[in-house]
Amino acid sequence: MRLHYSLSQLSNNNYQPRLADDRVGYFLTAYQDLSTDDSNDHFMHYVNRWNLEKQDPNAEISPPKKPIVFRLIMPSLLNIVMLLKKGY
């Protein structure tokens, strides 16, 4: 059995999480909500999204204040290279 907890401090802005809709494909985050009395479904599903803000709010297109940065660790990178060599 494996148990993982992840806690994050929420920022004080108007960002609202978006509930997932089963009719549309998204990458999701799900968590079990045991505070409800509904015994049929204790899982809450949220769409993974980022709170991007423009550097220049008046511009039609502007780079973000904080760009999204993805980091790959070496084992993941080696797996990706192997899959690319196989033609996936």
N, CA, C and O atoms as CSV, one atom per row, in Angstrom:
chain,resi,resn,atom,element,x,y,z
A,1,MET,N,N,0.851,-1.178,0.000
A,1,MET,CA,C,0.000,0.000,0.000
A,1,MET,C,C,0.889,1.230,0.000
A,1,MET,O,O,1.893,1.281,0.710
A,2,ARG,N,N,0.519,2.215,-0.794
A,2,ARG,CA,C,1.272,3.463,-0.854
A,2,ARG,C,C,0.321,4.620,-0.542
A,2,ARG,O,O,-0.813,4.643,-1.021
A,3,LEU,N,N,0.782,5.565,0.252
A,3,LEU,CA,C,-0.010,6.730,0.614
A,3,LEU,C,C,0.816,7.972,0.348
A,3,LEU,O,O,1.981,8.042,0.739
A,4,HIS,N,N,0.225,8.949,-0.313
A,4,HIS,CA,C,0.943,10.177,-0.663
A,4,HIS,C,C,0.068,11.372,-0.320
A,4,HIS,O,O,-1.105,11.413,-0.691
A,5,TYR,N,N,0.633,12.341,0.384
A,5,TYR,CA,C,-0.055,13.593,0.675
A,5,TYR,C,C,0.693,14.720,-0.007
A,5,TYR,O,O,1.923,14.720,-0.044
A,6,SER,N,N,-0.032,15.667,-0.540
A,6,SER,CA,C,0.578,16.828,-1.170
A,6,SER,C,C,-0.241,18.052,-0.769
A,6,SER,O,O,-1.423,18.148,-1.099
A,7,LEU,N,N,0.381,18.976,-0.066
A,7,LEU,CA,C,-0.299,20.182,0.387
A,7,LEU,C,C,0.328,21.391,-0.279
A,7,LEU,O,O,1.549,21.479,-0.403
A,8,SER,N,N,-0.510,22.320,-0.706
A,8,SER,CA,C,-0.026,23.544,-1.356
A,8,SER,C,C,-0.770,24.732,-0.792
A,8,SER,O,O,-1.965,24.658,-0.505
A,9,GLN,N,N,-0.051,25.826,-0.636
A,9,GLN,CA,C,-0.690,27.047,-0.184
A,9,GLN,C,C,-1.359,27.727,-1.377
A,9,GLN,O,O,-0.740,27.905,-2.426
A,10,LEU,N,N,-2.613,28.101,-1.210
A,10,LEU,CA,C,-3.338,28.779,-2.272
A,10,LEU,C,C,-2.981,30.255,-2.285
A,10,LEU,O,O,-2.781,30.864,-1.234
A,11,SER,N,N,-2.904,30.823,-3.476
A,11,SER,CA,C,-2.590,32.246,-3.587
A,11,SER,C,C,-3.849,33.083,-3.335
A,11,SER,O,O,-4.971,32.586,-3.432
A,12,ASN,N,N,-3.642,34.338,-3.016
A,12,ASN,CA,C,-4.756,35.247,-2.720
A,12,ASN,C,C,-5.137,36.052,-3.959
A,12,ASN,O,O,-4.999,37.275,-3.972
A,13,ASN,N,N,-5.615,35.371,-5.000
A,13,ASN,CA,C,-6.081,36.071,-6.189
A,13,ASN,C,C,-7.439,35.494,-6.584
A,13,ASN,O,O,-8.017,34.704,-5.838
A,14,ASN,N,N,-7.940,35.877,-7.732
A,14,ASN,CA,C,-9.279,35.460,-8.150
A,14,ASN,C,C,-9.287,34.144,-8.927
A,14,ASN,O,O,-10.292,33.807,-9.553
A,15,TYR,N,N,-8.197,33.408,-8.897
A,15,TYR,CA,C,-8.106,32.151,-9.627
A,15,TYR,C,C,-9.067,31.132,-9.029
A,15,TYR,O,O,-9.079,30.912,-7.818
A,16,GLN,N,N,-9.872,30.513,-9.888
A,16,GLN,CA,C,-10.843,29.521,-9.441
A,16,GLN,C,C,-10.548,28.185,-10.119
A,16,GLN,O,O,-10.296,28.158,-11.324
A,17,PRO,N,N,-10.572,27.079,-9.379
A,17,PRO,CA,C,-10.387,25.778,-10.023
A,17,PRO,C,C,-11.588,25.472,-10.918
A,17,PRO,O,O,-12.692,25.960,-10.680
A,18,ARG,N,N,-11.360,24.664,-11.940
A,18,ARG,CA,C,-12.426,24.317,-12.878
A,18,ARG,C,C,-12.768,22.840,-12.716
A,18,ARG,O,O,-11.910,21.972,-12.874
A,19,LEU,N,N,-14.031,22.567,-12.398
A,19,LEU,CA,C,-14.480,21.181,-12.295
A,19,LEU,C,C,-14.436,20.533,-13.666
A,19,LEU,O,O,-14.728,21.181,-14.671
A,20,ALA,N,N,-14.073,19.260,-13.715
A,20,ALA,CA,C,-13.979,18.538,-14.977
A,20,ALA,C,C,-15.362,18.153,-15.470
A,20,ALA,O,O,-16.292,17.964,-14.686
A,21,ASP,N,N,-15.477,18.041,-16.784
A,21,ASP,CA,C,-16.705,17.618,-17.443
A,21,ASP,C,C,-16.365,16.342,-18.208
A,21,ASP,O,O,-15.464,16.348,-19.048
A,22,ASP,N,N,-17.074,15.247,-17.927
A,22,ASP,CA,C,-16.761,13.953,-18.546
A,22,ASP,C,C,-16.946,13.958,-20.062
A,22,ASP,O,O,-16.434,13.070,-20.743
A,23,ARG,N,N,-17.670,14.944,-20.602
A,23,ARG,CA,C,-17.912,14.979,-22.046
A,23,ARG,C,C,-16.719,15.521,-22.824
A,23,ARG,O,O,-16.683,15.411,-24.049
A,24,VAL,N,N,-15.740,16.105,-22.129
A,24,VAL,CA,C,-14.593,16.723,-22.787
A,24,VAL,C,C,-13.321,16.107,-22.215
A,24,VAL,O,O,-13.254,15.817,-21.021
A,25,GLY,N,N,-12.317,15.906,-23.060
A,25,GLY,CA,C,-11.063,15.315,-22.599
A,25,GLY,C,C,-10.137,16.343,-21.977
A,25,GLY,O,O,-9.866,17.384,-22.577
A,26,TYR,N,N,-9.657,16.061,-20.793
A,26,TYR,CA,C,-8.730,16.925,-20.070
A,26,TYR,C,C,-7.713,16.042,-19.357
A,26,TYR,O,O,-7.918,14.838,-19.196
A,27,PHE,N,N,-6.614,16.660,-18.933
A,27,PHE,CA,C,-5.760,16.018,-17.944
A,27,PHE,C,C,-6.344,16.416,-16.597
A,27,PHE,O,O,-6.586,17.597,-16.349
A,28,LEU,N,N,-6.569,15.452,-15.741
A,28,LEU,CA,C,-7.317,15.698,-14.510
A,28,LEU,C,C,-6.494,15.457,-13.258
A,28,LEU,O,O,-5.510,14.717,-13.254
A,29,THR,N,N,-6.936,16.112,-12.199
A,29,THR,CA,C,-6.487,15.815,-10.850
A,29,THR,C,C,-7.733,15.397,-10.082
A,29,THR,O,O,-8.747,16.095,-10.109
A,30,ALA,N,N,-7.660,14.271,-9.405
A,30,ALA,CA,C,-8.816,13.782,-8.654
A,30,ALA,C,C,-8.420,13.622,-7.197
A,30,ALA,O,O,-7.295,13.238,-6.875
A,31,TYR,N,N,-9.360,13.923,-6.336
A,31,TYR,CA,C,-9.128,13.654,-4.919
A,31,TYR,C,C,-10.418,13.161,-4.301
A,31,TYR,O,O,-11.510,13.426,-4.803
A,32,GLN,N,N,-10.273,12.445,-3.211
A,32,GLN,CA,C,-11.419,11.862,-2.538
A,32,GLN,C,C,-11.919,12.823,-1.474
A,32,GLN,O,O,-11.184,13.186,-0.555
A,33,ASP,N,N,-13.166,13.230,-1.604
A,33,ASP,CA,C,-13.787,14.169,-0.674
A,33,ASP,C,C,-14.733,13.392,0.238
A,33,ASP,O,O,-15.825,13.004,-0.177
A,34,LEU,N,N,-14.314,13.173,1.463
A,34,LEU,CA,C,-15.131,12.405,2.408
A,34,LEU,C,C,-16.014,13.293,3.272
A,34,LEU,O,O,-16.635,12.820,4.223
A,35,SER,N,N,-16.070,14.584,2.941
A,35,SER,CA,C,-16.879,15.500,3.742
A,35,SER,C,C,-18.334,15.533,3.281
A,35,SER,O,O,-19.168,16.149,3.944
A,36,THR,N,N,-18.660,14.888,2.166
A,36,THR,CA,C,-20.034,14.883,1.678
A,36,THR,C,C,-20.748,13.620,2.131
A,36,THR,O,O,-20.119,12.602,2.420
A,37,ASP,N,N,-22.058,13.700,2.187
A,37,ASP,CA,C,-22.868,12.539,2.588
A,37,ASP,C,C,-23.209,11.641,1.408
A,37,ASP,O,O,-23.765,10.561,1.605
A,38,ASP,N,N,-22.893,12.058,0.193
A,38,ASP,CA,C,-23.197,11.276,-0.992
A,38,ASP,C,C,-22.277,10.055,-1.035
A,38,ASP,O,O,-21.082,10.181,-1.303
A,39,SER,N,N,-22.836,8.880,-0.771
A,39,SER,CA,C,-22.009,7.673,-0.711
A,39,SER,C,C,-21.691,7.117,-2.090
A,39,SER,O,O,-20.872,6.205,-2.205
A,40,ASN,N,N,-22.318,7.643,-3.141
A,40,ASN,CA,C,-22.089,7.119,-4.489
A,40,ASN,C,C,-20.764,7.584,-5.071
A,40,ASN,O,O,-20.062,6.800,-5.710
A,41,ASP,N,N,-20.413,8.835,-4.862
A,41,ASP,CA,C,-19.203,9.362,-5.489
A,41,ASP,C,C,-18.525,10.348,-4.557
A,41,ASP,O,O,-19.014,11.458,-4.344
A,42,HIS,N,N,-17.393,9.935,-4.002
A,42,HIS,CA,C,-16.630,10.809,-3.110
A,42,HIS,C,C,-15.500,11.504,-3.842
A,42,HIS,O,O,-14.751,12.265,-3.228
A,43,PHE,N,N,-15.354,11.263,-5.148
A,43,PHE,CA,C,-14.220,11.820,-5.874
A,43,PHE,C,C,-14.578,13.125,-6.550
A,43,PHE,O,O,-15.621,13.241,-7.194
A,44,MET,N,N,-13.699,14.111,-6.398
A,44,MET,CA,C,-13.821,15.400,-7.070
A,44,MET,C,C,-12.777,15.410,-8.182
A,44,MET,O,O,-11.629,15.027,-7.954
A,45,HIS,N,N,-13.157,15.841,-9.371
A,45,HIS,CA,C,-12.255,15.871,-10.514
A,45,HIS,C,C,-12.093,17.307,-10.983
A,45,HIS,O,O,-13.076,17.992,-11.265
A,46,TYR,N,N,-10.839,17.762,-11.065
A,46,TYR,CA,C,-10.534,19.113,-11.505
A,46,TYR,C,C,-9.629,19.078,-12.729
A,46,TYR,O,O,-8.781,18.195,-12.867
A,47,VAL,N,N,-9.820,20.043,-13.604
A,47,VAL,CA,C,-8.986,20.179,-14.797
A,47,VAL,C,C,-7.638,20.750,-14.370
A,47,VAL,O,O,-7.581,21.709,-13.600
A,48,ASN,N,N,-6.546,20.158,-14.874
A,48,ASN,CA,C,-5.220,20.717,-14.618
A,48,ASN,C,C,-5.054,21.968,-15.464
A,48,ASN,O,O,-5.186,21.916,-16.687
A,49,ARG,N,N,-4.770,23.073,-14.830
A,49,ARG,CA,C,-4.582,24.326,-15.553
A,49,ARG,C,C,-3.655,25.232,-14.775
A,49,ARG,O,O,-3.373,24.994,-13.601
A,50,TRP,N,N,-3.186,26.270,-15.435
A,50,TRP,CA,C,-2.239,27.196,-14.837
A,50,TRP,C,C,-2.835,28.589,-14.829
A,50,TRP,O,O,-3.629,28.946,-15.700
A,51,ASN,N,N,-2.451,29.360,-13.851
A,51,ASN,CA,C,-2.918,30.737,-13.728
A,51,ASN,C,C,-1.881,31.667,-14.366
A,51,ASN,O,O,-1.052,32.254,-13.671
A,52,LEU,N,N,-1.938,31.793,-15.688
A,52,LEU,CA,C,-0.996,32.643,-16.405
A,52,LEU,C,C,-1.512,34.078,-16.430
A,52,LEU,O,O,-2.683,34.324,-16.716
A,53,GLU,N,N,-0.637,35.002,-16.132
A,53,GLU,CA,C,-0.973,36.427,-16.186
A,53,GLU,C,C,-0.031,37.118,-17.157
A,53,GLU,O,O,1.153,36.786,-17.228
A,54,LYS,N,N,-0.557,38.078,-17.903
A,54,LYS,CA,C,0.254,38.826,-18.863
A,54,LYS,C,C,1.224,39.759,-18.147
A,54,LYS,O,O,0.902,40.316,-17.098
A,55,GLN,N,N,2.435,39.928,-18.732
A,55,GLN,CA,C,3.353,40.942,-18.217
A,55,GLN,C,C,2.766,42.327,-18.443
A,55,GLN,O,O,2.837,43.194,-17.572
A,56,ASP,N,N,2.183,42.527,-19.626
A,56,ASP,CA,C,1.553,43.807,-19.973
A,56,ASP,C,C,0.062,43.560,-20.148
A,56,ASP,O,O,-0.355,43.086,-21.205
A,57,PRO,N,N,-0.761,43.868,-19.137
A,57,PRO,CA,C,-2.198,43.572,-19.221
A,57,PRO,C,C,-2.918,44.319,-20.339
A,57,PRO,O,O,-3.996,43.904,-20.763
A,58,ASN,N,N,-2.333,45.420,-20.821
A,58,ASN,CA,C,-2.987,46.199,-21.877
A,58,ASN,C,C,-2.688,45.678,-23.275
A,58,ASN,O,O,-3.376,46.043,-24.228
A,59,ALA,N,N,-1.679,44.838,-23.412
A,59,ALA,CA,C,-1.304,44.306,-24.724
A,59,ALA,C,C,-2.237,43.153,-25.107
A,59,ALA,O,O,-2.721,42.411,-24.252
A,60,GLU,N,N,-2.476,43.025,-26.421
A,60,GLU,CA,C,-3.316,41.922,-26.890
A,60,GLU,C,C,-2.609,40.586,-26.652
A,60,GLU,O,O,-3.221,39.624,-26.187
A,61,ILE,N,N,-1.322,40.540,-26.975
A,61,ILE,CA,C,-0.502,39.353,-26.718
A,61,ILE,C,C,0.715,39.794,-25.917
A,61,ILE,O,O,1.403,40.743,-26.291
A,62,SER,N,N,0.974,39.105,-24.821
A,62,SER,CA,C,2.084,39.466,-23.954
A,62,SER,C,C,2.679,38.203,-23.342
A,62,SER,O,O,1.936,37.267,-23.048
A,63,PRO,N,N,3.997,38.146,-23.141
A,63,PRO,CA,C,4.572,36.988,-22.445
A,63,PRO,C,C,4.036,36.909,-21.012
A,63,PRO,O,O,3.634,37.925,-20.446
A,64,PRO,N,N,4.030,35.723,-20.432
A,64,PRO,CA,C,3.532,35.594,-19.059
A,64,PRO,C,C,4.499,36.179,-18.045
A,64,PRO,O,O,5.705,36.252,-18.280
A,65,LYS,N,N,3.938,36.599,-16.899
A,65,LYS,CA,C,4.775,37.074,-15.790
A,65,LYS,C,C,5.700,35.960,-15.323
A,65,LYS,O,O,6.903,36.165,-15.156
A,66,LYS,N,N,5.129,34.781,-15.114
A,66,LYS,CA,C,5.892,33.601,-14.700
A,66,LYS,C,C,5.645,32.504,-15.732
A,66,LYS,O,O,4.566,31.912,-15.749
A,67,PRO,N,N,6.630,32.220,-16.597
A,67,PRO,CA,C,6.414,31.163,-17.593
A,67,PRO,C,C,6.324,29.783,-16.944
A,67,PRO,O,O,6.846,29.557,-15.852
A,68,ILE,N,N,5.657,28.875,-17.634
A,68,ILE,CA,C,5.563,27.496,-17.166
A,68,ILE,C,C,6.870,26.800,-17.516
A,68,ILE,O,O,7.324,26.865,-18.658
A,69,VAL,N,N,7.472,26.136,-16.542
A,69,VAL,CA,C,8.741,25.440,-16.745
A,69,VAL,C,C,8.542,23.978,-16.375
A,69,VAL,O,O,8.097,23.662,-15.271
A,70,PHE,N,N,8.875,23.086,-17.307
A,70,PHE,CA,C,8.826,21.654,-17.045
A,70,PHE,C,C,10.250,21.146,-16.899
A,70,PHE,O,O,11.131,21.531,-17.667
A,71,ARG,N,N,10.473,20.300,-15.935
A,71,ARG,CA,C,11.794,19.705,-15.726
A,71,ARG,C,C,11.686,18.202,-15.893
A,71,ARG,O,O,10.785,17.568,-15.344
A,72,LEU,N,N,12.613,17.635,-16.657
A,72,LEU,CA,C,12.656,16.187,-16.848
A,72,LEU,C,C,13.879,15.639,-16.134
A,72,LEU,O,O,14.987,16.151,-16.295
A,73,ILE,N,N,13.673,14.604,-15.352
A,73,ILE,CA,C,14.815,13.967,-14.700
A,73,ILE,C,C,15.411,12.938,-15.661
A,73,ILE,O,O,14.728,12.470,-16.572
A,74,MET,N,N,16.652,12.594,-15.466
A,74,MET,CA,C,17.395,11.772,-16.422
A,74,MET,C,C,16.707,10.449,-16.766
A,74,MET,O,O,16.639,10.128,-17.952
A,75,PRO,N,N,16.188,9.652,-15.813
A,75,PRO,CA,C,15.528,8.397,-16.217
A,75,PRO,C,C,14.357,8.636,-17.176
A,75,PRO,O,O,14.164,7.863,-18.115
A,76,SER,N,N,13.582,9.689,-16.952
A,76,SER,CA,C,12.468,10.001,-17.854
A,76,SER,C,C,12.982,10.362,-19.227
A,76,SER,O,O,12.435,9.918,-20.237
A,77,LEU,N,N,14.025,11.159,-19.275
A,77,LEU,CA,C,14.601,11.574,-20.539
A,77,LEU,C,C,15.124,10.373,-21.323
A,77,LEU,O,O,14.934,10.300,-22.537
A,78,LEU,N,N,15.777,9.435,-20.648
A,78,LEU,CA,C,16.277,8.233,-21.315
A,78,LEU,C,C,15.131,7.396,-21.871
A,78,LEU,O,O,15.253,6.836,-22.961
A,79,ASN,N,N,14.023,7.299,-21.142
A,79,ASN,CA,C,12.852,6.562,-21.634
A,79,ASN,C,C,12.267,7.233,-22.868
A,79,ASN,O,O,11.862,6.551,-23.809
A,80,ILE,N,N,12.219,8.554,-22.875
A,80,ILE,CA,C,11.691,9.283,-24.030
A,80,ILE,C,C,12.577,9.051,-25.244
A,80,ILE,O,O,12.070,8.809,-26.339
A,81,VAL,N,N,13.881,9.120,-25.071
A,81,VAL,CA,C,14.819,8.886,-26.184
A,81,VAL,C,C,14.645,7.464,-26.720
A,81,VAL,O,O,14.646,7.266,-27.935
A,82,MET,N,N,14.496,6.479,-25.844
A,82,MET,CA,C,14.308,5.098,-26.265
A,82,MET,C,C,13.032,4.954,-27.091
A,82,MET,O,O,13.037,4.287,-28.126
A,83,LEU,N,N,11.931,5.577,-26.638
A,83,LEU,CA,C,10.668,5.501,-27.370
A,83,LEU,C,C,10.769,6.195,-28.724
A,83,LEU,O,O,10.218,5.708,-29.711
A,84,LEU,N,N,11.465,7.320,-28.779
A,84,LEU,CA,C,11.627,8.020,-30.050
A,84,LEU,C,C,12.429,7.172,-31.039
A,84,LEU,O,O,12.113,7.141,-32.229
A,85,LYS,N,N,13.459,6.488,-30.554
A,85,LYS,CA,C,14.248,5.614,-31.431
A,85,LYS,C,C,13.420,4.451,-31.958
A,85,LYS,O,O,13.656,3.970,-33.067
A,86,LYS,N,N,12.443,3.992,-31.161
A,86,LYS,CA,C,11.572,2.898,-31.612
A,86,LYS,C,C,10.481,3.389,-32.567
A,86,LYS,O,O,9.763,2.584,-33.160
A,87,GLY,N,N,10.359,4.709,-32.714
A,87,GLY,CA,C,9.378,5.250,-33.659
A,87,GLY,C,C,8.038,5.620,-33.067
A,87,GLY,O,O,7.075,5.805,-33.811
A,88,TYR,N,N,7.942,5.735,-31.753
A,88,TYR,CA,C,6.675,6.106,-31.124
A,88,TYR,C,C,6.480,7.593,-31.137
A,88,TYR,O,O,5.464,8.087,-30.648
